[in-house]
Amino acid sequence: MPKTINQLFQALLILVLISALFSPNSVKAQSTGLKYTVLEGDSIDSIATAFRTTSYRIRRINYIPDLDYIYPGQKLLIPGFDDVEGEVIRVKQPFGNSLTGYFGSLHQPLSLLTRLNFITNVDQTWAGAPLYIMNTSTPYVKEIPVTEGLTGLETAAKLGLSKWTVAEYNDLPGPWMLMPNTLLWTPDASSVEGMQSDSASDMTVSPFPLLQGKTTEIITNAPAEGASLSGSLRMSINDSLGTDSNYTSTEFPLHFFSSDDGRMVALQGVHRFTKPGMAAMRITTTYPDGSTFSYQENLQVKTYDYGLGAPITVDESYIDSTVTVPEWEMIKIIYQEAPPTKEWTFGLADPSPSEGDWISRYGLLRSYNDSDYIYFHSGVDFAGNNSTPIFAAAAGTVVLAQDVEVRGGATIISHGRGVYTGYWHQSQIDVKVGDHVDAGQTIGMVGGTGRVTGAHLHFEVSVGGIQVDPLEWLQGMY
């Protein structure tokens, strides 16, 4: 009997040793390290790209036999982060906050966050971009802006804390780093635990990314009572009317106005010839005591393909820069004003009785007199003749009513908040500067004056000093 027990024990020992020999070396790695939960639409390749690794390494560390064998909800170990313990989740960089501001609000180590996202330059990121953060039980935090003219000591006093406590909570070397135009955070005792990773942002930008030739709508929460909001959007554009191939960094002011729901809204056009890439948005809050708080974030600009128009032949004087540039500069000055009263309701009405009868649309690249396609069509052309009336697209005030060289008989109406409509090539102008017109009122007649190849109405919409696609306005999108 003892001999049988001894043989059984030896057999069991041999089985344990054999099992150990054939067990994977990285069993421990299956339970420790950085984990990521697969989302709908993820693939091993996309996850590998996001974390700067390879599909092979992900498959090996997670014992995945098939390249396509992953599913939503599956937890994967991420190679290269063996020293990090926990779960990483994907979020979007929220609008209305800089990257450093958003990272600071998470109260997670900045070095870890920049490492997870492989960030070497914060100017290379943009609002709305995918980011990876740690899924933690860190409580919510209150955002405290340090305004201009407010010292770190005064900030701490207003919070009822010592300046050393504020510095420590925000991972600052010392209270001397409590500088104006930075954001600080303190624990919010009224909040529940859990990271708020998918909450509604305080700001929305639509459409996003920004698109060449389109109107951008920026909506944000209203500032504290007595405070005001202002801003700017800096884009690289080519507004040279074909005289130069270079882009120029140009800053456009953002005019914020109250919306019906109590929030603030600003409308800004994106130039048809805006360089794809980054546009810098800066928002400033001015408080009743005169102090200010500003932050900047990047927005992404993408190309929008409007197509090519047929080559056009015109008299050389109509593309002479000594004629075209001064006329455009004169009109740009008019477009810069932004009266506060909004005089349109839901978009704009058709300015022509030939509704939808367009003979040329916005954004088409154009060639004049065998030039390269260095021009673009800045509006929508409606068919008509000298007996076809032109209607005001919305109520507003006439700010231009005269004959000019390129645009011929021209009328411009201000509808408030930086929104203008232009009506070119008129044979007859029936209004004068200073007149207030109603939507649908006749303001003139279609004609063939200026740079044209035949009678028609060129209808233009300008938002924030930029000519934009009128069709979205005619469809009631704004």
Secondary structure as a PSIPRED ss2 file (coil, helix, strand):
# PSIPRED VFORMAT (PSIPRED V4.0)

   1 M C   1.000  0.000  0.000
   2 P H   0.000  1.000  0.000
   3 K H   0.000  1.000  0.000
   4 T H   0.000  1.000  0.000
   5 I H   0.000  1.000  0.000
   6 N H   0.000  1.000  0.000
   7 Q H   0.000  1.000  0.000
   8 L H   0.000  1.000  0.000
   9 F H   0.000  1.000  0.000
  10 Q H   0.000  1.000  0.000
  11 A H   0.000  1.000  0.000
  12 L H   0.000  1.000  0.000
  13 L H   0.000  1.000  0.000
  14 I H   0.000  1.000  0.000
  15 L H   0.000  1.000  0.000
  16 V H   0.000  1.000  0.000
  17 L H   0.000  1.000  0.000
  18 I H   0.000  1.000  0.000
  19 S H   0.000  1.000  0.000
  20 A H   0.000  1.000  0.000
  21 L H   0.000  1.000  0.000
  22 F H   0.000  1.000  0.000
  23 S C   1.000  0.000  0.000
  24 P C   1.000  0.000  0.000
  25 N C   1.000  0.000  0.000
  26 S C   1.000  0.000  0.000
  27 V C   1.000  0.000  0.000
  28 K H   0.000  1.000  0.000
  29 A H   0.000  1.000  0.000
  30 Q H   0.000  1.000  0.000
  31 S C   1.000  0.000  0.000
  32 T C   1.000  0.000  0.000
  33 G C   1.000  0.000  0.000
  34 L E   0.000  0.000  1.000
  35 K E   0.000  0.000  1.000
  36 Y E   0.000  0.000  1.000
  37 T E   0.000  0.000  1.000
  38 V C   1.000  0.000  0.000
  39 L C   1.000  0.000  0.000
  40 E C   1.000  0.000  0.000
  41 G C   1.000  0.000  0.000
  42 D C   1.000  0.000  0.000
  43 S C   1.000  0.000  0.000
  44 I H   0.000  1.000  0.000
  45 D H   0.000  1.000  0.000
  46 S H   0.000  1.000  0.000
  47 I H   0.000  1.000  0.000
  48 A H   0.000  1.000  0.000
  49 T H   0.000  1.000  0.000
  50 A H   0.000  1.000  0.000
  51 F C   1.000  0.000  0.000
  52 R C   1.000  0.000  0.000
  53 T C   1.000  0.000  0.000
  54 T C   1.000  0.000  0.000
  55 S H   0.000  1.000  0.000
  56 Y H   0.000  1.000  0.000
  57 R H   0.000  1.000  0.000
  58 I H   0.000  1.000  0.000
  59 R H   0.000  1.000  0.000
  60 R H   0.000  1.000  0.000
  61 I H   0.000  1.000  0.000
  62 N C   1.000  0.000  0.000
  63 Y C   1.000  0.000  0.000
  64 I C   1.000  0.000  0.000
  65 P C   1.000  0.000  0.000
  66 D C   1.000  0.000  0.000
  67 L C   1.000  0.000  0.000
  68 D C   1.000  0.000  0.000
  69 Y C   1.000  0.000  0.000
  70 I C   1.000  0.000  0.000
  71 Y C   1.000  0.000  0.000
  72 P C   1.000  0.000  0.000
  73 G C   1.000  0.000  0.000
  74 Q C   1.000  0.000  0.000
  75 K E   0.000  0.000  1.000
  76 L E   0.000  0.000  1.000
  77 L E   0.000  0.000  1.000
  78 I C   1.000  0.000  0.000
  79 P C   1.000  0.000  0.000
  80 G C   1.000  0.000  0.000
  81 F C   1.000  0.000  0.000
  82 D C   1.000  0.000  0.000
  83 D C   1.000  0.000  0.000
  84 V C   1.000  0.000  0.000
  85 E C   1.000  0.000  0.000
  86 G E   0.000  0.000  1.000
  87 E E   0.000  0.000  1.000
  88 V E   0.000  0.000  1.000
  89 I E   0.000  0.000  1.000
  90 R E   0.000  0.000  1.000
  91 V E   0.000  0.000  1.000
  92 K E   0.000  0.000  1.000
  93 Q C   1.000  0.000  0.000
  94 P C   1.000  0.000  0.000
  95 F C   1.000  0.000  0.000
  96 G C   1.000  0.000  0.000
  97 N C   1.000  0.000  0.000
  98 S C   1.000  0.000  0.000
  99 L H   0.000  1.000  0.000
 100 T H   0.000  1.000  0.000
 101 G H   0.000  1.000  0.000
 102 Y H   0.000  1.000  0.000
 103 F H   0.000  1.000  0.000
 104 G H   0.000  1.000  0.000
 105 S H   0.000  1.000  0.000
 106 L H   0.000  1.000  0.000
 107 H C   1.000  0.000  0.000
 108 Q C   1.000  0.000  0.000
 109 P C   1.000  0.000  0.000
 110 L H   0.000  1.000  0.000
 111 S H   0.000  1.000  0.000
 112 L H   0.000  1.000  0.000
 113 L H   0.000  1.000  0.000
 114 T H   0.000  1.000  0.000
 115 R H   0.000  1.000  0.000
 116 L H   0.000  1.000  0.000
 117 N C   1.000  0.000  0.000
 118 F C   1.000  0.000  0.000
 119 I C   1.000  0.000  0.000
 120 T C   1.000  0.000  0.000
 121 N C   1.000  0.000  0.000
 122 V H   0.000  1.000  0.000
 123 D H   0.000  1.000  0.000
 124 Q H   0.000  1.000  0.000
 125 T C   1.000  0.000  0.000
 126 W C   1.000  0.000  0.000
 127 A C   1.000  0.000  0.000
 128 G C   1.000  0.000  0.000
 129 A C   1.000  0.000  0.000
 130 P E   0.000  0.000  1.000
 131 L E   0.000  0.000  1.000
 132 Y E   0.000  0.000  1.000
 133 I E   0.000  0.000  1.000
 134 M E   0.000  0.000  1.000
 135 N C   1.000  0.000  0.000
 136 T C   1.000  0.000  0.000
 137 S C   1.000  0.000  0.000
 138 T C   1.000  0.000  0.000
 139 P C   1.000  0.000  0.000
 140 Y C   1.000  0.000  0.000
 141 V E   0.000  0.000  1.000
 142 K E   0.000  0.000  1.000
 143 E E   0.000  0.000  1.000
 144 I E   0.000  0.000  1.000
 145 P E   0.000  0.000  1.000
 146 V E   0.000  0.000  1.000
 147 T C   1.000  0.000  0.000
 148 E C   1.000  0.000  0.000
 149 G C   1.000  0.000  0.000
 150 L C   1.000  0.000  0.000
 151 T C   1.000  0.000  0.000
 152 G H   0.000  1.000  0.000
 153 L H   0.000  1.000  0.000
 154 E H   0.000  1.000  0.000
 155 T H   0.000  1.000  0.000
 156 A H   0.000  1.000  0.000
 157 A H   0.000  1.000  0.000
 158 K H   0.000  1.000  0.000
 159 L H   0.000  1.000  0.000
 160 G C   1.000  0.000  0.000
 161 L C   1.000  0.000  0.000
 162 S C   1.000  0.000  0.000
 163 K H   0.000  1.000  0.000
 164 W H   0.000  1.000  0.000
 165 T H   0.000  1.000  0.000
 166 V H   0.000  1.000  0.000
 167 A H   0.000  1.000  0.000
 168 E H   0.000  1.000  0.000
 169 Y H   0.000  1.000  0.000
 170 N C   1.000  0.000  0.000
 171 D C   1.000  0.000  0.000
 172 L C   1.000  0.000  0.000
 173 P C   1.000  0.000  0.000
 174 G C   1.000  0.000  0.000
 175 P H   0.000  1.000  0.000
 176 W H   0.000  1.000  0.000
 177 M H   0.000  1.000  0.000
 178 L C   1.000  0.000  0.000
 179 M C   1.000  0.000  0.000
 180 P C   1.000  0.000  0.000
 181 N C   1.000  0.000  0.000
 182 T E   0.000  0.000  1.000
 183 L E   0.000  0.000  1.000
 184 L E   0.000  0.000  1.000
 185 W E   0.000  0.000  1.000
 186 T E   0.000  0.000  1.000
 187 P E   0.000  0.000  1.000
 188 D C   1.000  0.000  0.000
 189 A C   1.000  0.000  0.000
 190 S C   1.000  0.000  0.000
 191 S C   1.000  0.000  0.000
 192 V C   1.000  0.000  0.000
 193 E C   1.000  0.000  0.000
 194 G C   1.000  0.000  0.000
 195 M C   1.000  0.000  0.000
 196 Q C   1.000  0.000  0.000
 197 S C   1.000  0.000  0.000
 198 D C   1.000  0.000  0.000
 199 S C   1.000  0.000  0.000
 200 A C   1.000  0.000  0.000
 201 S C   1.000  0.000  0.000
 202 D C   1.000  0.000  0.000
 203 M E   0.000  0.000  1.000
 204 T E   0.000  0.000  1.000
 205 V E   0.000  0.000  1.000
 206 S E   0.000  0.000  1.000
 207 P C   1.000  0.000  0.000
 208 F C   1.000  0.000  0.000
 209 P C   1.000  0.000  0.000
 210 L E   0.000  0.000  1.000
 211 L E   0.000  0.000  1.000
 212 Q C   1.000  0.000  0.000
 213 G C   1.000  0.000  0.000
 214 K C   1.000  0.000  0.000
 215 T E   0.000  0.000  1.000
 216 T E   0.000  0.000  1.000
 217 E E   0.000  0.000  1.000
 218 I E   0.000  0.000  1.000
 219 I E   0.000  0.000  1.000
 220 T E   0.000  0.000  1.000
 221 N C   1.000  0.000  0.000
 222 A C   1.000  0.000  0.000
 223 P C   1.000  0.000  0.000
 224 A C   1.000  0.000  0.000
 225 E C   1.000  0.000  0.000
 226 G C   1.000  0.000  0.000
 227 A C   1.000  0.000  0.000
 228 S E   0.000  0.000  1.000
 229 L E   0.000  0.000  1.000
 230 S E   0.000  0.000  1.000
 231 G E   0.000  0.000  1.000
 232 S E   0.000  0.000  1.000
 233 L E   0.000  0.000  1.000
 234 R E   0.000  0.000  1.000
 235 M E   0.000  0.000  1.000
 236 S E   0.000  0.000  1.000
 237 I E   0.000  0.000  1.000
 238 N C   1.000  0.000  0.000
 239 D C   1.000  0.000  0.000
 240 S C   1.000  0.000  0.000
 241 L C   1.000  0.000  0.000
 242 G C   1.000  0.000  0.000
 243 T C   1.000  0.000  0.000
 244 D C   1.000  0.000  0.000
 245 S C   1.000  0.000  0.000
 246 N C   1.000  0.000  0.000
 247 Y C   1.000  0.000  0.000
 248 T E   0.000  0.000  1.000
 249 S E   0.000  0.000  1.000
 250 T E   0.000  0.000  1.000
 251 E E   0.000  0.000  1.000
 252 F E   0.000  0.000  1.000
 253 P E   0.000  0.000  1.000
 254 L E   0.000  0.000  1.000
 255 H C   1.000  0.000  0.000
 256 F C   1.000  0.000  0.000
 257 F E   0.000  0.000  1.000
 258 S E   0.000  0.000  1.000
 259 S C   1.000  0.000  0.000
 260 D C   1.000  0.000  0.000
 261 D C   1.000  0.000  0.000
 262 G C   1.000  0.000  0.000
 263 R C   1.000  0.000  0.000
 264 M E   0.000  0.000  1.000
 265 V E   0.000  0.000  1.000
 266 A E   0.000  0.000  1.000
 267 L E   0.000  0.000  1.000
 268 Q E   0.000  0.000  1.000
 269 G E   0.000  0.000  1.000
 270 V C   1.000  0.000  0.000
 271 H C   1.000  0.000  0.000
 272 R C   1.000  0.000  0.000
 273 F C   1.000  0.000  0.000
 274 T E   0.000  0.000  1.000
 275 K C   1.000  0.000  0.000
 276 P C   1.000  0.000  0.000
 277 G E   0.000  0.000  1.000
 278 M E   0.000  0.000  1.000
 279 A E   0.000  0.000  1.000
 280 A E   0.000  0.000  1.000
 281 M E   0.000  0.000  1.000
 282 R E   0.000  0.000  1.000
 283 I E   0.000  0.000  1.000
 284 T E   0.000  0.000  1.000
 285 T E   0.000  0.000  1.000
 286 T E   0.000  0.000  1.000
 287 Y C   1.000  0.000  0.000
 288 P C   1.000  0.000  0.000
 289 D C   1.000  0.000  0.000
 290 G C   1.000  0.000  0.000
 291 S C   1.000  0.000  0.000
 292 T E   0.000  0.000  1.000
 293 F E   0.000  0.000  1.000
 294 S E   0.000  0.000  1.000
 295 Y E   0.000  0.000  1.000
 296 Q E   0.000  0.000  1.000
 297 E E   0.000  0.000  1.000
 298 N E   0.000  0.000  1.000
 299 L E   0.000  0.000  1.000
 300 Q E   0.000  0.000  1.000
 301 V E   0.000  0.000  1.000
 302 K E   0.000  0.000  1.000
 303 T C   1.000  0.000  0.000
 304 Y C   1.000  0.000  0.000
 305 D C   1.000  0.000  0.000
 306 Y C   1.000  0.000  0.000
 307 G C   1.000  0.000  0.000
 308 L E   0.000  0.000  1.000
 309 G C   1.000  0.000  0.000
 310 A C   1.000  0.000  0.000
 311 P C   1.000  0.000  0.000
 312 I E   0.000  0.000  1.000
 313 T C   1.000  0.000  0.000
 314 V C   1.000  0.000  0.000
 315 D C   1.000  0.000  0.000
 316 E H   0.000  1.000  0.000
 317 S H   0.000  1.000  0.000
 318 Y H   0.000  1.000  0.000
 319 I H   0.000  1.000  0.000
 320 D C   1.000  0.000  0.000
 321 S H   0.000  1.000  0.000
 322 T H   0.000  1.000  0.000
 323 V H   0.000  1.000  0.000
 324 T H   0.000  1.000  0.000
 325 V H   0.000  1.000  0.000
 326 P H   0.000  1.000  0.000
 327 E H   0.000  1.000  0.000
 328 W H   0.000  1.000  0.000
 329 E H   0.000  1.000  0.000
 330 M H   0.000  1.000  0.000
 331 I H   0.000  1.000  0.000
 332 K H   0.000  1.000  0.000
 333 I H   0.000  1.000  0.000
 334 I H   0.000  1.000  0.000
 335 Y H   0.000  1.000  0.000
 336 Q C   1.000  0.000  0.000
 337 E C   1.000  0.000  0.000
 338 A C   1.000  0.000  0.000
 339 P C   1.000  0.000  0.000
 340 P C   1.000  0.000  0.000
 341 T C   1.000  0.000  0.000
 342 K C   1.000  0.000  0.000
 343 E C   1.000  0.000  0.000
 344 W C   1.000  0.000  0.000
 345 T C   1.000  0.000  0.000
 346 F C   1.000  0.000  0.000
 347 G C   1.000  0.000  0.000
 348 L C   1.000  0.000  0.000
 349 A C   1.000  0.000  0.000
 350 D C   1.000  0.000  0.000
 351 P C   1.000  0.000  0.000
 352 S C   1.000  0.000  0.000
 353 P C   1.000  0.000  0.000
 354 S C   1.000  0.000  0.000
 355 E C   1.000  0.000  0.000
 356 G C   1.000  0.000  0.000
 357 D C   1.000  0.000  0.000
 358 W E   0.000  0.000  1.000
 359 I E   0.000  0.000  1.000
 360 S E   0.000  0.000  1.000
 361 R C   1.000  0.000  0.000
 362 Y C   1.000  0.000  0.000
 363 G C   1.000  0.000  0.000
 364 L C   1.000  0.000  0.000
 365 L E   0.000  0.000  1.000
 366 R E   0.000  0.000  1.000
 367 S C   1.000  0.000  0.000
 368 Y E   0.000  0.000  1.000
 369 N C   1.000  0.000  0.000
 370 D C   1.000  0.000  0.000
 371 S C   1.000  0.000  0.000
 372 D C   1.000  0.000  0.000
 373 Y C   1.000  0.000  0.000
 374 I C   1.000  0.000  0.000
 375 Y E   0.000  0.000  1.000
 376 F E   0.000  0.000  1.000
 377 H C   1.000  0.000  0.000
 378 S C   1.000  0.000  0.000
 379 G C   1.000  0.000  0.000
 380 V E   0.000  0.000  1.000
 381 D E   0.000  0.000  1.000
 382 F E   0.000  0.000  1.000
 383 A E   0.000  0.000  1.000
 384 G C   1.000  0.000  0.000
 385 N C   1.000  0.000  0.000
 386 N C   1.000  0.000  0.000
 387 S C   1.000  0.000  0.000
 388 T C   1.000  0.000  0.000
 389 P E   0.000  0.000  1.000
 390 I E   0.000  0.000  1.000
 391 F E   0.000  0.000  1.000
 392 A C   1.000  0.000  0.000
 393 A C   1.000  0.000  0.000
 394 A C   1.000  0.000  0.000
 395 A C   1.000  0.000  0.000
 396 G E   0.000  0.000  1.000
 397 T E   0.000  0.000  1.000
 398 V E   0.000  0.000  1.000
 399 V E   0.000  0.000  1.000
 400 L E   0.000  0.000  1.000
 401 A E   0.000  0.000  1.000
 402 Q E   0.000  0.000  1.000
 403 D E   0.000  0.000  1.000
 404 V E   0.000  0.000  1.000
 405 E C   1.000  0.000  0.000
 406 V C   1.000  0.000  0.000
 407 R C   1.000  0.000  0.000
 408 G E   0.000  0.000  1.000
 409 G E   0.000  0.000  1.000
 410 A E   0.000  0.000  1.000
 411 T E   0.000  0.000  1.000
 412 I E   0.000  0.000  1.000
 413 I E   0.000  0.000  1.000
 414 S E   0.000  0.000  1.000
 415 H C   1.000  0.000  0.000
 416 G C   1.000  0.000  0.000
 417 R C   1.000  0.000  0.000
 418 G C   1.000  0.000  0.000
 419 V E   0.000  0.000  1.000
 420 Y E   0.000  0.000  1.000
 421 T E   0.000  0.000  1.000
 422 G E   0.000  0.000  1.000
 423 Y E   0.000  0.000  1.000
 424 W E   0.000  0.000  1.000
 425 H E   0.000  0.000  1.000
 426 Q E   0.000  0.000  1.000
 427 S C   1.000  0.000  0.000
 428 Q E   0.000  0.000  1.000
 429 I E   0.000  0.000  1.000
 430 D C   1.000  0.000  0.000
 431 V C   1.000  0.000  0.000
 432 K C   1.000  0.000  0.000
 433 V C   1.000  0.000  0.000
 434 G C   1.000  0.000  0.000
 435 D C   1.000  0.000  0.000
 436 H E   0.000  0.000  1.000
 437 V E   0.000  0.000  1.000
 438 D C   1.000  0.000  0.000
 439 A C   1.000  0.000  0.000
 440 G C   1.000  0.000  0.000
 441 Q C   1.000  0.000  0.000
 442 T E   0.000  0.000  1.000
 443 I E   0.000  0.000  1.000
 444 G E   0.000  0.000  1.000
 445 M E   0.000  0.000  1.000
 446 V C   1.000  0.000  0.000
 447 G E   0.000  0.000  1.000
 448 G C   1.000  0.000  0.000
 449 T C   1.000  0.000  0.000
 450 G C   1.000  0.000  0.000
 451 R C   1.000  0.000  0.000
 452 V C   1.000  0.000  0.000
 453 T C   1.000  0.000  0.000
 454 G C   1.000  0.000  0.000
 455 A C   1.000  0.000  0.000
 456 H E   0.000  0.000  1.000
 457 L E   0.000  0.000  1.000
 458 H E   0.000  0.000  1.000
 459 F E   0.000  0.000  1.000
 460 E E   0.000  0.000  1.000
 461 V E   0.000  0.000  1.000
 462 S E   0.000  0.000  1.000
 463 V E   0.000  0.000  1.000
 464 G C   1.000  0.000  0.000
 465 G C   1.000  0.000  0.000
 466 I E   0.000  0.000  1.000
 467 Q E   0.000  0.000  1.000
 468 V E   0.000  0.000  1.000
 469 D C   1.000  0.000  0.000
 470 P H   0.000  1.000  0.000
 471 L H   0.000  1.000  0.000
 472 E H   0.000  1.000  0.000
 473 W H   0.000  1.000  0.000
 474 L H   0.000  1.000  0.000
 475 Q C   1.000  0.000  0.000
 476 G C   1.000  0.000  0.000
 477 M C   1.000  0.000  0.000
 478 Y C   1.000  0.000  0.000
